[in-house]
Amino acid sequence: MANGTPEIQYYEHELNIRRVIEQSDLQGLDQALIICDLSSLERKLRLWQKLLPRIKPHYAVKCNDNPVLVKFLADLGAGFDCASKNELKLVLGFGVSPERIIFAHPCRPASHLKYAKEQEVVNGTVDNEFEVYKLSQHFPNSNLIVRFKSEAKKALCPLGEKYGCDAEADAPALMILSKALGLKVTGTSFHVGSGCSEMEAYDRAVEKAENIFRFGELIGHNMNLLDVGGGFPGIDDELFEEIAVAVNTSVQLRFPDERVKVIAEPGRFFVEAAYTLVCKIHAKREVRNENGRLEKLMYYLNDGIYGVFAAMFYYPEELTPVLYLDDVESRPKFKSVMWGPSCDALDKISDNWLLPNLNCGDLLGFRNMGAYTVPIASPFNGFDVPETRYFLAKRL
Ligand SMILES: Cc1ncc(COP(=O)(O)O)c(C=O)c1O
């Protein structure tokens, strides 16, 4: 990366991970490697625009704050959901205008609010009366977006215990309080939970949003922004299509007035599929029982749960390694335990994979590692967070 600008390598048609690996000196590299396909982000944005034309996506920066990805999405015209001063700085630094940003954290430190005020990022979420008072003190001219709780029955990571007020009891009270303090409520938001797989969740939430809009208008707020949050899948485009139909139908039914601006805060949707992590086995042990029979094989990879696999704790999706070997199917399989590189015994990636007998230096690929991975990863125990290399299709 020269002068903060990454080197981007171009490919024809499809990114061939195996070829990238063959052309990279991974044996000479002790760190794991992330292969980032920027074109995947562009494809996702086009898919979103095709299936949800009324809803403007505001990429949730928390999901992956890699500046290269953020700039790429900024240049494509996406909006942004920022949760902190530093995320705001990052996005504004790429020339994104404040109107393209929602400060979507309902509990913000005063200094972050001060920065948002200086930068004129006026749209921000709120879900309790203490924050309403805080806003009246630190950012009274902002637009308050009341975040309410409405959770999917099935989601990888529910968020409702931490954020979102009760739509029936608390939201009207917050709007009355705001009115009394001379503050503007201009919209409402929700998040059904990250990795949502319950279609009906969106309509349940949009119905509550409609009631909040009605109440807000009744007491004189100028309600004009509906934020349908996140929850959109990162790798299952068919599920996304079904969700898009459900969201469109609900929004058109309950918010037919096109003057209401509708936005969303997808994170996982944009970036999950863009990353492939390539790890190398750097050590190996055989575990035998008292009769000397092989019980299992243990491998030590150059990334683990304190690194990019940190997301496994938060979003326990099934991981399937890709082996870059020619005759994988025909080889006998053994119970295999995968450890991360640190000295910590909790640093275990899996203990139940069936794999052929692998060797030190063999490589394992993990697809779809772009969401909630690198921003959480740490160089714990002195093991570096993987380097990222960027690829882009010559023409989509
Ligand atoms: C406020 C907010 N918006 C958006 C997102 C991104 O949602 P998702 O992971 O479903 O894409 C999150 C994730 O937790 C969030 O907390």
The ligand as an ORCA input file, in Angstrom:
! r2SCAN-3c Opt
* xyz 0 1
  C     -27.407      0.137     14.434
  C     -26.971     -0.931     13.506
  N     -27.196     -0.755     12.196
  C     -26.797     -1.674     11.288
  C     -26.153     -2.824     11.667
  C     -25.719     -3.790     10.611
  O     -26.619     -4.810     10.528
  P     -26.352     -6.174      9.767
  O     -25.260     -6.888     10.459
  O     -27.637     -6.888      9.900
  O     -26.023     -5.863      8.378
  C     -25.947     -3.084     13.030
  C     -25.332     -4.342     13.451
  O     -25.298     -4.758     14.545
  C     -26.360     -2.107     13.972
  O     -26.142     -2.264     15.282
*
